[in-house]
C-alpha cells in the first residue's frame, strides 16, 4: 500500500514503454495537500527506564503541527511539529515539575521542543522514514522517525484525515539533558536512552481560493 492510499485489489501490471514516465496513481495523488495535526486525536509520548528496573511513560498534551503530503512524489512530503514542554505529563505532579525545571527541560527559558523535517523516504509498503532537525532547549540535532501509514478516511464532519504512527530512539544527553543520580546498587536513576512515540491524525486543509 502506498503512503496515502488504502489497499486495493491487485490489477494486472501494464509496463510503460521505455523512456516514459510512470503514471501517477489518481488515488495517491488525490491526497496531496496540506494537513493540520489534530491534537485531540494525536499523541506525542516517551518511555524511559527508571532505576534500572522499570519504565516510566509520559506524554505532551499540548502540541501543534502541519504536514504537506505529496502523493505523486512522497519524498517531497514535509512535516513540522511544535511541542509545549509545560504540558509534560507522567501521572506524578512532583516528577512533572522536576522535568519542567532546570535539571531537565528548563521550560521557563525553552518552552518548546520542535521538529522540522528535511527529508522523507519510503522504506517499503506502508513504512516510511522522516528525517529532520529536533531542537530541545538550545540544541538542534538530526533525528530520523520511522512511521507507518495507517490509511485515510473522511470523518463524520466531512474532514479528510490521514493517520501515521511510529517512533524513534534518542540519547537525551545529546540534547543536554544530563541530570542523573547514582544508585547504591549500581547504575543510575534515569536511563540515557529515551523512546519517542508518535500517533498522528491530521486533517486536510481546504484549498485556498
N, C-alpha and C positions, 0 to 999 in steps of 0.2 A: 504494500500500500504506500502511496506517495505521501509526501509531507502534509498536504492539505486536502486529502480526499478519503472517502470511505472505501472499503473493499468492494470490488465489483467482480462479476463473473468474467473469467478469462475469455478472451476472444482470440481467434487465430491471428498471429502476427503477420503484418504486411510490411516488409522491409522497404524503406525508402531507397530510391536509386542513389548510387554513389554520388557524392558531391552535393546532395540536397539536405536541407535542414530537417531534423526530426520534428514531426508535427507536435504542437503543444496540446496536451490533454485539456479539453474545454472545462471539465470538472475541476481540474487542478488550477487552471487559470482563473476560474470564477471566484476563487477565494483570495486572489491577490488584492491587497489593500492595506489600510492602516487599521490597527486594533488598539483598544484600550484595555488594560488588565483590570478585571473586576475584583477588587479586594474582598468583597463579600463572599466570593466563591473561589478564592485562591488562598494559598498558604505558603509562607516562607519559613522554613523550620531549620533546626540544627540538633545534632546529637553529639555529646562529648562525654568521654569516660571520666567518672568521678571516683576518687580514692582507689583507683586501680581495679575496682571490683564491680561497678555498675555503671549504667548510662543515665545521664540527665538529658531530657529532651526539652526543647523550648521553641518558641516561635516569635515572630514580629507581627503584631496585629495590624500595624499601620504601614502601608506601602502603596506605591502607585507606579505605573509604568506603561509603556507602549511597545507595540510590535509593528513592524512592517513586513508583511509576508509577500513573497514573490513566487507565485505558483508556476511561472514559466521558467524561472531560474532560482531555485531555493537558496543557492549560495549568496544571492543578493539580499536575502532577508536580514533584518536587523532587530535589535531589542535594546530597551533602556529601562532601568529599574532603580527607584529610589526607596530606601527602607528607613523608617524613622526609628532610631535607636531607643528612644524613650518608651516605645511600645513593646520592648522585650518582655516576654512572659514565660517563666519556667514553673509557675504554680507556687512559688515561695517568694513572698514580698521582700524579705531581707536579702535573698540571693539576687533578685532582680535589681534591687537598689545597688548592690555591690557591682553588678555587671554594668550599670549605668555610670558608675563612679570612675574616678581617675585611675584605679587599678586596672580597669579593663577599657571600656569604650569611651569614657570621658564625654558623655553625651552633651554636657553643657557647652563644650567647645566644639565638638564634632557631632552635630545632631543627626547626620545622615550617613548611611552606608549606600554606595552607589555601584551600579554595574552598567557599562556601556559596551555593547558588542563591537567587535572588529572583524569577525569572520564567521561564516556558517558553512557546514558541510554535511552531506548525507553519508551515514555510515552503512546504510543498508536497510531495506524495508522501511519501517516506521521510526528508525533510530537516527538521531541527528546529534551533532556536536556544535555548540555555540561557544565561541571563544571571544573574550573581551577583557576589559580592564575593571578589576574590582578595587574600589577605594574604601578603606576603613581608616578612620582618623585622618592622618595626613599621609598615608602610604597607599600608593597605587601599584598593583602588581597584576600580571596576567592570570586569568582563570578560564578553564575550559569546563563547560557544563554539558553532560550527556543527557539528552532528552528523548522521550518517546512521544510521538504524536498520538493523541487519544481519539481524534476524529473531529468532525464539525457537525453542527446542528443548528436549527432555528428554534429558539425557545418560545414559550407561550406568549411572550410580548412582541414577537416578531424580530428579535435580535438575532443576528447570525453570530454564532460562537465557535471558537476553536479551543481545544484543550491540549495541554502538554504536561508531562510530569517527568522528573528526573532529579539528578543530584550531582554533587562534586565533593571532593575531599580537599581540605586545606590544612596547612600548619599555621595556627594562629600567630605564632611567633614571627612569621614572615610579614605580618601586618603590625608588628609592635605590641601584640597582646601577650605579654610575657609573665604576668603575675602568676605566682605559684607558691605552694607551701610543701615542704618535705614531710613525709610520713615517717613515724618512728620505725615502722616495719619495712621501710624501703619504698622507693617510688615517690610519686608526687600526688598532690590533691587533684589537679586538673590536667588531663592529657593535652598534649600539644595538638594532636590531630582532631579536627572537627569535621563532622559530616554535615553537609548542607543539603536540604531537600526543597524541591520546588514543585508545587501543584498549581498550575495556572489555567484559569479560564479567562478568555479575552473576547471582547465584543467588537465587532466590525463597525468602524465609523461610517456615517452616511457620506456619500460622495459630495465633495464641495461643488457648489453651483458655478 
